[in-house]
């Protein structure tokens, strides 16, 4: 997901996420520990007063993106990118 502004705007960002990636370590009975890459390269820039809706299928990462933005992911998550 990428959000780009068509025209320059000097309003400061209320929330900026750049290249967010999230992985969780999972344990599978047949394979042992594996790392699941659950959010890949998400970027967005939300200005003060703007609204954003995340739409997608169940399990597509919407809640994980929101939890990462608020710093509420569990310690089992590995995060890269900039919030």
N, C-alpha and C positions, 0 to 999 in steps of 0.2 A: 504494500500500500504506500502510495506517495502522494503528498499534497503539496502543490506548488501554486503560488500566487501569480496571477496573470499580470497584475500591475504592482509596481513597488508601493509599499506602505510603510510609513515611518512609525506606526503604532508598535510599541514593544510587544514581544510575545508573552502571552500568559502561560503557554505551555509549548515547548519545542522538544520534539523527540527526533533524534538523528540515528539512523541505522540500528535500531533496536533489534537485538537478537536475544532469545531466551531458550535455555536448555534445561531439562530436568533429567536427573538420573533415576532410572526405573529399574526394577528387578523383575526379570521374567523367569519363570520356573524352568523353561526350556533353554534359555540362553544366558542366564545370570544377569549381571548389571549391564544395562545399555543406556546410552544418552540419547534422549529424544529432543530434536531441534523443533520447538513448538511455535516460535515466532521468528520470522526471517526478514531482516532488513526493512523494518517499518520506520518511516519518517513522516512527521507532520509538524505543522507550525500553526498554532491556534492563537489568534490575537485577542486581546481583551474585548469582551462584548460579543465575540463569535461563539457559535455553537457547533458541535461536531457530533455526528451519529456514526457509530461503528456498526456495520451491518454485515452479517455473514452466517454461514451454516454453523450448526452446533459443533463445538470443538475446533473452530477456526482461529481462536486466539484472542477474541475480543476482551474477555475478562482478564486474561493474562497481560494484555497491553495496559489496561486500566490499572491493574494491581502493580505493575512495574512502574507506571507513572507516579503512583502514590507511595512507592517504596514498601509495599506490603507483600511482596513475594516471599515464600518460605525459604529457609536457609538452604534447602535442597536445590534451589534454582541457581543457575549460572547465567549472568546477564552481561551483554556487551552493548556498546553504543553509548549515546549521550542523551540524558534527560535533563 
